[in-house]
Every structure is written in C-alpha cells, then in structure tokens.
Amino acid sequence: MPIIQSVQRALQILELFDEHKTELRISEISIATGLHKSTLHSLLKTLQAAGYIDQNAENGRYRLGLKLIERGSLVVNSIDMRKRANPMLVELSRQTGQTAHLGILDGCNGVYIDKVEGPGMLIAYSRIGRQLPIHCTAIGKSLLSKTDRKDVAELLKDYVFEKYTPHTIGNMDDFIAELNRVAEEGVARDEEEHSFGVRCIGAPVFDHTGTVVAAISISTLTSTTSVEDIATYPAAVRKTAATISQALGFKGADVALHP
C-alpha cells in the first residue's frame, strides 16, 4: 500500500508534541523532522486551518489544536458507549433474529460504532466504522429527531440529499417532516430508502443530560421478513434504546418507551 508523504509528514509533526513539549518553534520542528522550513510552513498552516495545530500569538510557537480534543473525545465516548450498549444490542438481536446496530453523529453523517449480526441475516453494506447518510437511514433520522429544526437546517445547509432508491427523501422540507414524525412516534423507519431489499427501525439514545448521543437500529431483509413481522419490532427497539439510555444515566421522561 502506497504511503502518502504529505499525510505522513503531518502525522510526524503532531507526534512531536507531548506533556514535556507542549509548544515548539518551527526551527525545532524542522530539526526533529528533517524538513525544510518552507515545507513545514505549508504543512503547519494546513493543520492550523483545520484546527489540529494552533500558534501562540505571543511567542509564535506552535501547539496542538482543540480539534484533537474534539476528535479524541469522540473516540473515548464511543468506546465507553459501545461497551455499555453491546449487551443490550446482543439481546435485541437475539429477540428479533435481526442485525442490530449502534451509531453516533459525526458531522453531517452517522457512523456505525457497533454491529451484532442476526442469525442468517447478513447485512453486507454495514460495518463498524462506516459512515451512513443521515437522511435515509433509521439511525440517521433518530440522531436528529430531537434536534431543534433550525439547528438541523443549519447543520445540513450544504447537504446533498442523494437519491439511493426511489423511496429516498430528496429535500429538506420532506426530511424535516420525517423528523417530526420520528419525534412523535419514538422510532425511525427506513423503508428501502438506503438499500433495496433492506428495511430498518431505529430509536434515539439519550445521555444523563437528556441529549441524544447515539441511536440504535435493527435491519431486516425484505426477502425474509414480511411487513407484518417488522410491525412487531418497534416496541423492542424502543425498549432497548431506553435501557441503553438508562445505562448512560438518563433519568428523564422515558420517551423511548411510549407506544
């Protein structure tokens, strides 16, 4: 596999900083990396523009940026959440016989952080770490179902509502209407909106502050699961989402359990 030199150099710069070297002059970075100052200047400005490097205005030295805290917190929180939620996902998959997922919001996309494969229910498109579109998946809809609609519009102001199937939501107005339905019903549905032959049901997961921090879903194959069968699953998904929320310290009104 080819190594991209510019990325390798950027990572090399980031790894120079530690608890003993919190700020570095460009000359120090040049000596440590063996890179010319002109090359370093471009790399540092690129990292700075993205928030991964900051420059002390008083002495001109470089230091790690706040973006690393943001990304690091996402990883740490995801690991803890996955550990807490996994037993409930396993039980949901066992009860329904379907594939269960746990996902979180990452920018304008969802991302799978856990997956429990149902017996004989291989869902090929999903895998841990894969991003998923927010507008046409049960997890995506669940993640934004409790977000203020003005904030949703701001978050998705440049979002492309890609049409994956004829059933996919194609514009902001329809998406907002769908979020309102999800908020009222307590579950999100994906009726072959992302992939032909796949139906999903999802629900939001809350933390101790009552904020939606994740979502779960089960995915079913239309070839093996009837519409009548899938109608029995929302209660199980809501109950599992509520149980995970409680494990995360949620003590508010149990919206995930309402019929």
C-alpha positions as CSV (number, residue, x, y, z in Angstrom):
1,M,0.0,0.0,0.0
2,P,1.5,3.4,-1.0
3,I,2.3,5.9,1.7
4,I,1.1,9.5,1.1
5,Q,4.1,11.5,2.1
6,S,2.3,14.7,3.0
7,V,0.0,12.9,5.4
8,Q,2.9,11.0,6.9
9,R,4.7,14.3,7.5
10,A,1.7,15.9,9.0
11,L,1.3,13.0,11.4
12,Q,5.0,13.2,12.2
13,I,4.6,16.8,13.2
14,L,1.6,16.1,15.5
15,E,3.5,13.3,17.2
16,L,6.3,15.6,18.2
17,F,4.1,17.2,20.9
18,D,3.8,15.6,24.4
19,E,3.5,16.6,28.0
20,H,7.1,17.8,28.0
21,K,7.0,19.6,24.6
22,T,3.7,21.4,24.5
23,E,5.0,24.2,22.3
24,L,7.6,24.1,19.6
25,R,9.3,26.7,17.3
26,I,9.3,26.0,13.6
27,S,13.1,25.6,13.8
28,E,12.7,22.9,16.5
29,I,10.2,21.1,14.3
30,S,12.5,21.4,11.3
31,I,15.4,19.8,13.2
32,A,13.2,17.0,14.6
33,T,11.6,16.1,11.3
34,G,14.4,16.9,8.9
35,L,12.0,19.0,6.8
36,H,12.9,22.4,5.4
37,K,11.1,25.4,7.0
38,S,9.3,26.3,3.7
39,T,7.8,22.8,3.6
40,L,6.9,22.9,7.2
41,H,5.2,26.3,6.9
42,S,2.7,24.9,4.4
43,L,2.1,21.8,6.4
44,L,1.6,23.8,9.6
45,K,-0.7,26.3,8.0
46,T,-2.8,23.4,6.6
47,L,-3.0,21.8,10.0
48,Q,-3.8,25.2,11.6
49,A,-6.6,25.9,9.2
50,A,-8.2,22.6,10.1
51,G,-7.8,23.2,13.9
52,Y,-5.3,20.5,14.6
53,I,-2.4,22.9,15.2
54,D,-2.6,26.3,16.9
55,Q,0.0,29.1,17.1
56,N,0.7,31.0,20.2
57,A,0.3,34.7,19.2
58,E,2.7,35.9,22.0
59,N,5.7,33.8,21.0
60,G,5.0,32.4,17.6
61,R,5.4,28.8,18.8
62,Y,3.1,26.0,17.6
63,R,1.0,23.8,19.8
64,L,-1.7,21.1,19.4
65,G,-5.1,22.5,18.4
66,L,-8.5,22.0,20.1
67,K,-9.7,19.9,17.2
68,L,-7.7,17.0,18.6
69,I,-9.6,17.2,21.8
70,E,-12.9,17.1,19.9
71,R,-11.9,14.0,17.9
72,G,-10.3,12.3,20.9
73,S,-13.4,12.8,23.0
74,L,-15.5,11.3,20.2
75,V,-13.3,8.2,20.2
76,V,-13.3,7.8,24.0
77,N,-17.0,8.4,24.3
78,S,-17.7,5.9,21.5
79,I,-15.6,3.2,23.2
80,D,-17.4,3.7,26.5
81,M,-20.9,3.8,24.9
82,R,-20.2,0.7,22.8
83,K,-19.1,-1.2,25.9
84,R,-22.2,-0.3,27.8
85,A,-24.6,-0.8,24.9
86,N,-23.3,-4.1,23.4
87,P,-25.1,-6.5,25.8
88,M,-28.4,-4.8,25.0
89,L,-27.7,-5.0,21.3
90,V,-26.9,-8.7,21.6
91,E,-30.2,-9.2,23.4
92,L,-32.2,-7.2,20.8
93,S,-30.6,-9.2,18.0
94,R,-31.5,-12.4,19.9
95,Q,-35.1,-11.4,20.5
96,T,-35.8,-10.3,16.9
97,G,-33.4,-12.5,15.0
98,Q,-32.3,-9.4,13.1
99,T,-29.0,-7.4,12.8
100,A,-28.6,-4.7,15.4
101,H,-26.6,-1.5,15.1
102,L,-25.3,1.3,17.3
103,G,-24.4,4.6,15.6
104,I,-23.4,8.2,16.5
105,L,-23.4,11.5,14.7
106,D,-20.2,12.6,13.1
107,G,-20.6,15.9,11.3
108,C,-23.4,15.5,8.8
109,N,-23.2,11.8,8.8
110,G,-23.9,8.9,11.1
111,V,-21.2,6.3,11.8
112,Y,-21.6,2.7,13.0
113,I,-19.7,2.0,16.2
114,D,-21.1,-1.5,16.9
115,K,-23.0,-4.2,15.0
116,V,-24.4,-7.5,16.1
117,E,-25.2,-9.8,13.2
118,G,-28.6,-11.6,13.4
119,P,-28.6,-15.3,12.7
120,G,-28.6,-15.8,9.0
121,M,-29.2,-12.1,8.4
122,L,-26.0,-10.9,6.7
123,I,-26.4,-7.1,6.1
124,A,-23.4,-6.6,3.7
125,Y,-23.5,-2.8,3.5
126,S,-23.0,-2.1,7.2
127,R,-19.8,-2.4,9.1
128,I,-18.3,-0.8,12.2
129,G,-16.6,2.5,11.3
130,R,-18.6,3.0,8.1
131,Q,-20.4,6.4,7.6
132,L,-24.0,6.4,6.7
133,P,-26.2,9.1,5.2
134,I,-28.3,10.9,7.7
135,H,-31.4,11.5,5.6
136,C,-32.4,7.9,4.6
137,T,-31.3,5.6,7.5
138,A,-33.1,4.8,10.7
139,I,-30.1,5.7,12.8
140,G,-29.6,8.9,10.9
141,K,-33.1,10.1,11.4
142,S,-33.1,9.0,15.1
143,L,-29.9,11.0,15.7
144,L,-31.5,14.3,14.6
145,S,-35.1,13.6,15.7
146,K,-34.8,15.7,18.9
147,T,-32.6,18.4,17.4
148,D,-34.1,21.9,17.0
149,R,-35.3,22.1,13.4
150,K,-33.4,25.4,12.9
151,D,-30.2,23.7,14.0
152,V,-30.9,20.8,11.6
153,A,-31.3,23.3,8.8
154,E,-28.0,24.9,9.7
155,L,-26.2,21.6,10.0
156,L,-27.4,20.4,6.7
157,K,-27.4,23.7,4.8
158,D,-24.9,22.3,2.2
159,Y,-26.1,18.7,2.5
160,V,-26.8,16.7,-0.7
161,F,-29.9,14.6,-0.4
162,E,-28.6,11.8,-2.6
163,K,-31.3,9.5,-4.0
164,Y,-30.2,5.9,-3.3
165,T,-33.6,4.4,-4.3
166,P,-37.0,5.8,-5.5
167,H,-38.0,5.8,-1.8
168,T,-35.2,8.1,-0.6
169,I,-36.1,11.5,0.9
170,G,-34.9,14.1,-1.6
171,N,-35.2,17.5,0.1
172,M,-35.0,19.4,3.4
173,D,-38.8,20.0,3.7
174,D,-39.6,16.3,3.5
175,F,-36.7,15.5,5.8
176,I,-38.0,17.9,8.5
177,A,-41.4,16.4,8.1
178,E,-40.0,13.0,8.6
179,L,-38.1,14.1,11.7
180,N,-41.3,15.4,13.2
181,R,-42.9,12.0,12.6
182,V,-40.0,10.2,14.2
183,A,-40.1,12.5,17.2
184,E,-43.9,11.9,17.6
185,E,-43.7,8.1,17.1
186,G,-40.5,7.5,19.0
187,V,-39.0,5.3,16.2
188,A,-37.4,6.0,12.8
189,R,-38.1,3.9,9.8
190,D,-36.1,3.2,6.6
191,E,-38.3,1.5,4.1
192,E,-35.8,0.6,1.4
193,E,-34.6,4.2,1.4
194,H,-30.9,3.5,1.6
195,S,-30.7,0.0,0.1
196,F,-33.1,-2.1,-1.9
197,G,-34.3,-5.1,0.0
198,V,-33.5,-3.7,3.4
199,R,-35.9,-2.2,6.0
200,C,-34.7,-0.7,9.3
201,I,-36.2,0.5,12.5
202,G,-34.3,2.8,14.9
203,A,-34.6,4.9,18.0
204,P,-32.6,7.6,19.8
205,V,-30.3,7.0,22.8
206,F,-30.1,9.7,25.5
207,D,-27.3,10.6,28.0
208,H,-27.7,11.9,31.5
209,T,-28.5,15.4,30.3
210,G,-31.3,14.2,28.0
211,T,-29.2,14.8,24.9
212,V,-29.4,12.4,22.0
213,V,-25.9,10.9,21.9
214,A,-26.4,7.8,19.8
215,A,-29.1,5.7,18.1
216,I,-29.8,2.0,17.6
217,S,-31.5,0.2,14.8
218,I,-32.3,-3.3,13.6
219,S,-32.0,-4.1,9.9
220,T,-34.2,-6.7,8.2
221,L,-34.2,-8.2,4.7
222,T,-37.5,-7.9,2.7
223,S,-36.8,-11.3,1.3
224,T,-37.1,-13.0,4.7
225,T,-39.2,-10.5,6.8
226,S,-42.7,-9.5,6.0
227,V,-44.3,-6.1,6.6
228,E,-46.4,-7.8,9.3
229,D,-43.3,-9.2,11.0
230,I,-41.5,-5.9,11.1
231,A,-44.5,-4.2,12.6
232,T,-43.8,-6.2,15.8
233,Y,-40.3,-4.8,16.2
234,P,-40.7,-1.1,17.2
235,A,-41.6,-1.9,20.8
236,A,-38.4,-4.0,21.2
237,V,-36.2,-1.2,19.6
238,R,-37.7,1.5,21.8
239,K,-37.3,-0.6,24.9
240,T,-33.6,-1.4,24.1
241,A,-32.9,2.3,23.4
242,A,-34.5,3.2,26.7
243,T,-32.4,0.6,28.5
244,I,-29.2,1.9,27.0
245,S,-30.2,5.4,27.8
246,Q,-30.7,4.4,31.5
247,A,-27.3,2.8,31.5
248,L,-25.9,6.2,30.3
249,G,-27.6,7.9,33.2
250,F,-30.7,9.2,31.6
251,K,-33.4,9.7,34.2
252,G,-35.9,11.9,32.3
253,A,-39.3,11.1,30.8
254,D,-38.9,7.7,29.1
255,V,-39.8,8.9,25.6
256,A,-38.3,5.8,24.1
257,L,-40.9,3.6,25.6
258,H,-44.1,5.4,24.6
259,P,-46.4,3.5,22.3
